Amino acid sequence: MPLSDLEREVTACRACPRLVAWREQVAREKRAAFADEEYWGRPIPGFGDPDARVLLLGLAPAAHGANRTGRVFTGDRSGDFLFAALHRTGFANQPTSVSRDDGLALTDCWVTAAVRCAPPANKPTPAERDRCLPWTVRELELLPRVRVVVCLGQFGWDAALRLRTAAGHAPLRPKPRFAHGALVDADPWALLGCFHPSQQNTFTGRLTPPMLDDVLRRAGEFVSPDL
């Protein structure tokens, strides 16, 4: 199955009634600043280079970010922070991501989320989280060159560990603890921890542009040790 077929399946998913109701309500009512825009209002597929060796794993779409634009991490402050860093570190051809047709292209990098629909209060339930897991398992099967997963926040780290077992790989023992910059080299792909580029983290200085750049450069060096 090509990634395009998986995208069609993902974007048609209605498996979680609470998330379906919320994402569609937000798309109808909109935020005043985006009142003239047509919201995406559906699950969000992954985005990037099909030959990527680096995968970034986030939490879920923002209600007025990716739920509006249709592209993961696009249209909100977290995405502004992330894509600027991807551009500085050579993974993106431009520093901004505002819509699905803005010309952005990623090189050697794929960006996705553990939960594909915007959840109320940005908090999916455990059942919703687990129901979404098979999408990312299948996505990784279609991205065979991925060698390192950059886990954005504790949620991304835990999701990556669940992905391992869901894909049939042995669980890591002892369970590795999340920390910014933590690296766990394992097959078939390593885990690299990074604080989530949320407004709470970036506004308070918990995550700075140099900190994010450093993690992304380490990911690039990990997959290209000869460079």
Residue pairs with C-beta under 8 A, 6 or more apart in sequence:
1 138
1 142
2 142
3 46
3 50
3 139
3 142
3 143
6 45
6 135
6 138
6 139
6 142
7 45
7 46
9 135
10 43
10 44
10 45
10 116
10 135
11 42
11 43
11 44
11 45
12 42
12 43
13 43
13 116
13 117
13 135
14 20
15 131
15 132
16 117
16 127
16 128
16 131
16 132
18 119
18 120
18 125
18 128
19 115
19 117
19 118
19 119
19 124
19 128
20 117
22 63
22 117
22 118
22 119
22 120
23 41
23 42
23 43
23 61
23 63
23 67
23 117
23 118
24 41
26 39
26 41
26 63
26 64
26 67
26 118
27 39
27 40
27 41
27 67
27 68
28 39
28 41
30 37
30 39
30 64
30 68
31 64
34 64
34 68
37 68
39 67
39 68
40 66
40 67
40 68
40 69
40 70
41 67
42 70
42 117
43 116
43 117
44 61
44 66
44 67
44 70
44 71
44 72
44 113
44 116
44 117
45 72
45 112
45 116
46 72
46 110
46 111
46 112
46 113
46 139
47 71
47 72
47 106
47 110
47 111
47 112
48 106
48 109
48 110
48 111
49 105
49 106
49 107
49 108
49 109
49 110
50 110
50 142
50 143
51 108
51 145
52 106
52 108
52 109
52 110
52 143
52 145
52 146
53 108
53 145
53 146
53 147
53 148
53 223
53 224
54 91
54 108
54 109
54 110
54 146
54 147
54 148
54 150
54 216
54 219
54 220
54 223
55 109
55 110
55 111
55 112
55 140
55 143
55 146
55 148
55 149
55 150
55 189
56 82
56 109
56 110
56 111
56 112
56 149
56 150
56 152
57 112
57 113
57 114
57 136
57 149
57 150
57 151
57 152
57 156
57 159
57 160
58 72
58 73
58 111
58 112
58 113
58 114
58 152
58 153
58 156
58 196
59 113
59 114
59 115
59 122
59 124
59 152
59 153
59 155
59 156
59 196
60 113
60 114
60 115
60 116
60 117
60 118
60 119
60 122
60 124
61 67
61 72
61 113
61 115
61 116
61 117
61 118
62 75
62 76
62 78
62 79
62 118
62 122
63 118
63 122
64 75
64 76
65 73
65 74
65 75
65 76
65 78
65 79
66 72
66 73
66 74
66 75
66 76
66 79
66 113
66 118
67 117
67 118
68 75
69 75
69 98
69 99
69 100
70 99
70 100
71 97
71 99
71 100
72 111
72 112
72 113
73 79
73 82
73 83
73 97
73 111
73 113
74 83
74 97
74 98
74 99
74 100
75 97
75 98
75 99
77 199
77 202
78 196
78 197
78 198
78 199
78 202
79 97
80 96
80 97
81 197
81 202
81 207
81 209
81 212
82 111
82 197
82 212
83 92
83 94
83 95
83 96
83 97
83 104
84 95
84 96
84 209
85 197
85 209
85 212
85 213
85 216
86 92
86 106
86 109
86 216
87 93
87 94
87 95
88 95
88 209
88 213
89 213
89 216
89 217
89 220
90 107
90 220
91 106
91 107
91 108
91 109
91 216
91 220
92 104
92 105
92 106
92 107
92 109
93 103
93 104
93 105
93 106
93 107
94 102
94 103
94 104
96 102
96 104
97 104
108 220
108 223
110 143
110 146
112 136
112 139
114 129
114 132
114 133
114 136
114 155
114 156
114 159
115 124
115 128
115 129
115 132
116 132
116 135
117 128
117 132
119 125
119 128
124 132
129 159
130 162
133 159
133 162
133 163
133 166
134 166
136 159
136 163
137 163
137 166
137 167
140 146
140 163
140 167
140 189
141 167
146 188
146 189
147 188
147 189
147 190
147 222
147 223
148 189
148 190
148 191
148 192
148 219
148 222
148 223
149 160
149 163
149 189
149 190
149 191
149 192
150 156
150 192
150 194
150 215
150 216
150 219
151 157
151 159
151 160
151 178
151 191
151 192
151 193
151 194
152 194
152 195
152 196
152 197
153 178
153 194
153 195
153 196
153 198
154 178
155 196
156 196
157 178
157 191
157 193
158 178
160 191
161 171
161 172
161 175
161 176
161 191
164 170
164 171
164 172
164 186
165 171
169 187
169 188
172 184
172 186
176 182
176 184
176 191
178 193
179 193
180 193
180 194
180 195
180 207
180 211
180 215
181 192
181 193
181 194
181 214
181 215
181 218
182 191
182 192
182 193
183 190
183 191
183 192
183 193
183 218
183 222
184 190
184 191
184 192
190 222
192 215
192 218
192 219
192 222
193 215
194 207
194 212
194 215
195 201
195 206
195 207
195 211
196 207
197 207
197 212
200 206
201 207
202 208
220 227
221 227
